[in-house]
């Protein structure tokens, strides 16, 4: 196998091409249960903030619950930013994801499956 170094526009180096890393980013997202079209679950967020983090009496959190999270919000813009940042600014993260997938470092039972047991209404449609 021939190893080579790919250098992006900012002079950052990786041992994988951007196309390779992009594929592994997608596989990593899938392994973590992240997918396009995924949205926030306002009820779950409110439940966590109020009953698990005990922040219901904290005025800034009351404002967030009332004003910021009453409706589902798409994660797609955040996923795009993460993907772009890994590809363009953080080649070591990309290299790590390649290694993590190849060495099967992600659990066979993704984190989201464990979360879905706690909040069953958050599964894929």
TANOR-V815938 format. One record per backbone hydrogen bond with DSSP energy under -1.0 kcal/mol. NH is the residue of the N-H (numbers start at 1). CO is the residue of the C=O. E is the energy in kcal/mol with one decimal. If there is no record, write none. Layout:
BEGIN
NH_CO_E + NH_CO_E
END
This chain:
BEGIN
6_14_-3.6 + 8_12_-2.4 + 11_8_-2.1 + 14_6_-1.9 + 21_17_-2.5 + 22_18_-2.7 + 23_19_-1.7 + 24_20_-1.9 + 25_21_-2.6 + 26_22_-2.1 + 27_23_-2.0 + 28_24_-2.4 + 29_25_-2.7 + 30_26_-2.3 + 31_27_-2.4 + 32_28_-1.7 + 33_30_-1.4 + 34_29_-3.2 + 38_35_-1.6 + 40_73_-2.3 + 45_41_-2.6 + 46_42_-2.7 + 47_43_-2.4 + 48_44_-2.5 + 49_45_-2.7 + 50_46_-2.8 + 51_47_-2.8 + 52_48_-1.4 + 53_48_-2.4 + 55_49_-2.8 + 58_55_-1.4 + 62_58_-2.1 + 63_59_-2.3 + 64_60_-1.9 + 65_61_-2.9 + 66_62_-2.3 + 67_63_-3.3 + 68_64_-1.9 + 69_64_-1.7 + 75_38_-2.7 + 79_75_-2.5 + 80_76_-2.3 + 81_77_-2.0 + 82_78_-2.5 + 83_79_-2.7 + 84_80_-2.6 + 85_81_-2.6 + 86_82_-2.5 + 87_83_-2.3 + 88_84_-2.6 + 89_85_-2.7 + 90_85_-1.4 + 94_90_-1.5 + 95_91_-2.6 + 96_92_-2.4 + 97_93_-2.5 + 98_94_-2.1 + 99_95_-2.2 + 100_96_-3.1 + 101_97_-2.4 + 102_98_-2.6 + 103_99_-2.6 + 104_101_-1.3 + 105_100_-3.1 + 113_110_-1.2 + 114_110_-1.1 + 115_111_-2.2 + 116_112_-2.6 + 119_115_-2.6 + 122_119_-2.0
END
